[in-house]
């Protein structure tokens, strides 16, 4: 094979590889859907995490705070996560200082508090703006959750329940405990749905 033929072969091989990569990336984004197709920094080390890794799971999105009357819900959320994880549930926590300044600490302080006080092992992300008062600083994830449910959190520990299809979304107020019968039944119903 001549040098010109080798260069032409290499060029075509690279083009084919790029096309395959683009198709695979596009397929992943389509499978993931728009709601989860975003990267957000992890709480513990602020490394970007693509939420598409949770596509096909039942997802609980919850805004949290360390110094709130509802903070004990961490225990119930971790219990849910542990109980249903193997069946396809994941709880995603988003600390927020939007309500009553009840989450004033740094990301590292929040991570330490969650791990040491409640043994939280479910994925947590960096401090996030989730309320109407956030204006332009509102998290794009929460903006889309509002668009789908018509609801933004009014306080800490507001929960969104997202089906495996990524388009079924339900909203639950802060006073709905993680072990609330209707909430758990909603999770179980979504876990059996395909």
C-alpha positions in Angstrom: 0.0 0.0 0.0 1.4 3.4 -0.9 1.8 6.3 1.5 -1.1 8.1 -0.2 -3.3 5.0 0.2 -2.4 4.7 3.8 -3.2 8.3 4.5 -6.5 8.0 2.7 -7.3 4.8 4.6 -6.4 6.5 7.9 -8.6 9.5 7.1 -11.6 7.4 6.2 -11.1 5.3 9.4 -11.0 8.4 11.6 -14.1 9.7 9.9 -15.9 6.4 10.5 -14.8 6.4 14.2 -16.0 10.0 14.7 -19.3 9.1 13.1 -19.8 6.1 15.4 -18.9 8.2 18.4 -21.4 10.9 17.4 -24.1 8.3 16.8 -23.4 6.6 20.2 -23.5 10.0 22.0 -26.7 10.9 20.2 -28.3 7.6 21.1 -27.2 8.0 24.8 -28.7 11.5 24.9 -31.9 10.3 23.2 -32.2 7.4 25.7 -31.4 9.7 28.6 -34.0 12.3 27.7 -33.8 16.0 28.3 -34.5 16.0 32.0 -31.4 14.0 33.0 -29.2 15.0 30.1 -26.9 17.4 32.1 -23.7 17.4 34.1 -23.7 18.6 37.7 -20.8 18.7 40.2 -20.8 16.0 42.9 -20.9 17.3 46.5 -17.9 15.5 47.9 -15.3 16.6 45.3 -17.2 18.8 42.8 -16.3 16.5 39.9 -18.8 16.7 37.1 -21.3 13.8 37.0 -23.6 13.2 34.0 -27.1 12.5 35.2 -27.6 10.2 32.2 -26.0 7.5 34.3 -29.4 7.3 36.1 -31.4 7.0 32.9 -33.8 4.0 33.1 -34.0 4.2 36.9 -36.7 5.6 39.1 -35.2 8.8 40.5 -36.1 10.8 43.6 -34.8 14.4 43.3 -34.8 16.2 46.7 -33.5 19.6 47.8 -31.9 19.3 51.3 -30.7 21.4 54.2 -28.6 20.5 57.3 -30.4 22.8 59.7 -34.1 22.4 59.0 -37.0 20.8 60.8 -37.2 18.3 58.0 -33.5 17.4 58.1 -34.2 14.1 59.8 -35.8 13.0 56.5 -32.2 12.2 55.4 -32.5 9.0 57.4 -35.7 8.0 55.5 -34.3 8.9 52.2 -31.2 6.8 52.8 -33.4 4.0 53.9 -35.4 4.2 50.7 -32.3 4.3 48.6 -30.9 1.2 50.3 -34.2 -0.7 50.3 -34.9 -0.1 46.6 -31.5 0.5 45.0 -31.2 -3.1 43.6 -34.7 -2.7 42.0 -33.6 0.5 40.2 -34.3 3.4 42.6 -31.8 6.2 43.1 -32.2 9.3 45.4 -30.4 12.4 44.3 -29.8 15.1 46.9 -29.4 18.8 46.1 -28.4 20.9 49.2 -29.9 24.4 49.0 -29.6 27.5 51.1 -32.7 29.1 49.5 -35.0 28.6 52.5 -34.3 30.2 55.8 -30.5 30.1 55.2 -30.6 26.5 56.6 -27.7 25.3 54.5 -24.9 27.8 55.1 -21.9 25.5 55.0 -19.5 24.7 52.3 -20.0 21.7 50.0 -17.3 19.7 52.0 -19.0 20.6 55.4 -22.4 19.5 54.0 -20.9 16.2 52.7 -19.2 15.5 56.1 -22.5 16.3 58.0 -24.6 14.0 55.7 -22.1 11.1 56.0 -21.4 11.4 59.7 -24.9 12.3 61.0 -27.2 10.3 58.8 -24.9 7.8 56.9 -26.0 9.2 53.6 -24.6 7.2 50.7 -27.0 8.3 47.9 -25.6 10.7 45.4 -25.4 14.3 46.5 -24.6 17.4 44.4 -23.2 20.8 45.2 -25.4 23.6 46.6 -28.1 24.4 44.2 -30.6 27.2 43.7 -34.1 25.7 43.6 -36.6 28.4 44.6 -38.6 30.9 42.7 -36.5 33.7 44.3 -33.4 32.3 42.6 -34.5 34.1 39.4 -31.9 33.6 36.6 -29.7 31.5 39.0 -32.4 28.8 39.2 -30.9 25.4 38.5 -31.8 24.3 34.9 -32.8 20.9 36.3 -35.2 22.5 38.7 -36.5 24.8 36.0 -37.4 21.8 33.9 -38.9 20.0 36.9 -41.1 23.2 37.4 -42.0 23.1 33.7 -43.1 19.5 34.0 -45.0 19.7 37.3 -45.9 23.3 37.6 -44.2 23.3 41.0 -41.0 24.5 42.5 -40.0 23.7 46.1 -41.5 26.0 48.7 -39.2 24.7 51.4 -36.4 22.1 52.1 -37.0 18.4 51.3 -39.4 18.9 48.5 -39.4 15.7 46.4 -39.8 14.9 42.7 -40.4 11.4 41.7 -39.3 10.6 38.1 -40.3 7.4 36.3 -37.9 5.1 34.3 -39.1 6.8 31.1 -37.7 10.1 32.3 -40.9 11.9 31.4 -43.3 10.8 34.2 -42.7 13.3 37.0 -44.6 13.8 40.3 -44.1 16.5 42.9 -44.3 15.9 46.7 -44.2 18.7 49.3 -41.7 18.8 52.1 -44.1 17.5 54.7 -44.4 14.2 52.8 -42.0 11.9 54.7 -39.9 9.4 52.7 -41.9 6.5 54.3 -45.3 8.1 53.5 -47.6 5.4 52.2 -48.6 7.2 49.0 -45.0 8.2 48.3 -43.7 4.6 48.8 -46.6 3.2 46.7 -45.7 5.7 43.9 -42.1 4.5 44.0 -43.1 0.8 43.9 -45.6 1.5 41.0 -42.8 3.2 39.0 -40.3 0.4 39.8 -42.5 -2.2 38.2 -43.3 -0.1 35.1 -41.2 -0.5 32.1 
